[in-house]
Amino acid sequence: MKKTLVKNLLSFALIALILVPVLGITQVHALDVGTNEVHNSIDLGNKDPRETVGEIINVAMLFLGIIAVGIILMGGFKWMTAGGNDEKVGEAKKLMGSGVIGLVIVLAAWGIATFILERLVNATGN
């Protein structure tokens, strides 16, 4: 059961990481029939690629943070349903500790990425 849950979470995270940026960035407008405005019909945006990379990093870190909090919650649920069994309580503590470590790593990675992207944007004069 544990392997299938991890597989499902990873599959969901990968699908979300692929679909959210694609659906959130691209906007398609309706074409006026009879006019030659095809070049105005698709709004691809004129954002700086660094901003786009920053948004993708933020979305990725958001999903990783949600997964880490989910692991912490799974550990808490496992602890509450352990029924006094020391072995299950130990497993729950390990799971919660792993979730907290993962959350710290995600927050640190987000902070480092944000710092680097801000310095990159400031260094190029934008």
C-alpha positions as CSV (number, residue, x, y, z in Angstrom):
1,M,0.0,0.0,0.0
2,K,2.8,2.4,0.8
3,K,4.5,1.9,-2.6
4,T,1.2,2.6,-4.5
5,L,0.6,5.7,-2.4
6,V,4.0,7.1,-3.2
7,K,3.6,6.2,-6.9
8,N,0.2,8.0,-7.0
9,L,1.6,11.1,-5.3
10,L,4.6,11.2,-7.6
11,S,2.4,10.7,-10.7
12,F,0.1,13.4,-9.6
13,A,3.0,15.8,-8.9
14,L,4.5,15.2,-12.3
15,I,1.2,15.6,-14.1
16,A,0.5,18.8,-12.2
17,L,4.0,20.2,-12.9
18,I,3.5,19.6,-16.6
19,L,0.0,20.9,-16.9
20,V,-0.2,23.9,-14.6
21,P,2.5,26.0,-16.2
22,V,1.3,25.1,-19.7
23,L,-2.3,25.9,-18.9
24,G,-1.5,29.0,-16.8
25,I,0.9,30.7,-19.3
26,T,-0.8,30.2,-22.7
27,Q,-4.0,32.0,-23.5
28,V,-5.9,31.5,-26.7
29,H,-8.4,34.1,-27.9
30,A,-11.3,33.6,-30.3
31,L,-10.7,34.2,-34.0
32,D,-12.9,36.6,-35.9
33,V,-14.2,34.8,-39.0
34,G,-13.6,36.8,-42.2
35,T,-10.6,38.7,-40.9
36,N,-7.0,37.9,-41.3
37,E,-6.0,38.4,-37.6
38,V,-4.4,35.0,-37.0
39,H,-1.2,36.7,-35.7
40,N,-3.3,38.4,-33.0
41,S,-5.3,35.3,-32.1
42,I,-2.7,33.6,-29.8
43,D,-1.4,35.6,-26.9
44,L,1.9,34.0,-26.0
45,G,2.9,36.9,-23.8
46,N,6.0,39.0,-23.8
47,K,7.3,38.0,-20.4
48,D,11.0,37.8,-19.7
49,P,12.2,34.2,-19.7
50,R,13.7,34.6,-16.2
51,E,10.2,35.5,-14.9
52,T,8.8,32.4,-16.5
53,V,11.5,30.2,-15.0
54,G,10.8,31.8,-11.6
55,E,7.1,31.0,-11.9
56,I,7.9,27.4,-12.8
57,I,10.2,27.1,-9.8
58,N,7.5,28.6,-7.6
59,V,4.9,26.1,-8.8
60,A,7.4,23.2,-8.4
61,M,8.2,24.2,-4.9
62,L,4.5,24.7,-4.1
63,F,3.8,21.1,-5.0
64,L,6.8,19.7,-3.2
65,G,5.8,21.6,-0.1
66,I,2.3,20.2,-0.4
67,I,3.7,16.7,-0.6
68,A,6.0,17.3,2.4
69,V,3.0,18.5,4.5
70,G,1.0,15.5,3.3
71,I,3.8,13.2,4.5
72,I,3.7,15.0,7.9
73,L,-0.1,14.5,8.0
74,M,0.2,10.8,7.1
75,G,2.7,10.4,10.0
76,G,0.3,12.1,12.4
77,F,-2.6,9.9,11.2
78,K,-0.5,6.8,11.6
79,W,0.5,7.9,15.1
80,M,-3.1,8.5,16.1
81,T,-4.3,5.1,14.8
82,A,-1.3,3.2,16.2
83,G,-3.4,2.1,19.2
84,G,-0.4,2.2,21.6
85,N,1.8,-0.1,19.4
86,D,5.3,1.1,19.9
87,E,6.5,-0.2,16.5
88,K,3.8,1.8,14.7
89,V,4.5,4.9,16.8
90,G,8.2,4.7,15.9
91,E,7.3,4.4,12.2
92,A,5.0,7.4,12.5
93,K,7.7,9.5,14.2
94,K,10.2,8.6,11.4
95,L,7.6,9.5,8.8
96,M,6.9,12.9,10.5
97,G,10.6,13.6,10.9
98,S,11.2,12.8,7.2
99,G,8.3,15.2,6.3
100,V,9.7,18.0,8.4
101,I,13.2,17.5,6.9
102,G,11.7,17.5,3.4
103,L,9.8,20.7,4.2
104,V,12.9,22.4,5.4
105,I,14.8,21.3,2.2
106,V,12.0,22.6,0.0
107,L,11.9,26.0,1.8
108,A,15.7,26.3,1.6
109,A,15.7,25.4,-2.1
110,W,12.9,28.0,-2.7
111,G,14.9,30.6,-0.8
112,I,18.1,29.9,-2.7
113,A,16.4,29.9,-6.1
114,T,14.5,33.1,-5.3
115,F,17.8,34.8,-4.2
116,I,19.7,33.7,-7.3
117,L,16.9,34.8,-9.7
118,E,16.6,38.2,-8.0
119,R,20.3,38.7,-8.2
120,L,20.3,37.6,-11.8
121,V,17.5,40.1,-12.7
122,N,19.2,42.9,-10.8
123,A,22.6,42.1,-12.4
124,T,21.3,42.4,-15.9
125,G,19.7,45.8,-15.3
126,N,16.0,44.9,-15.4
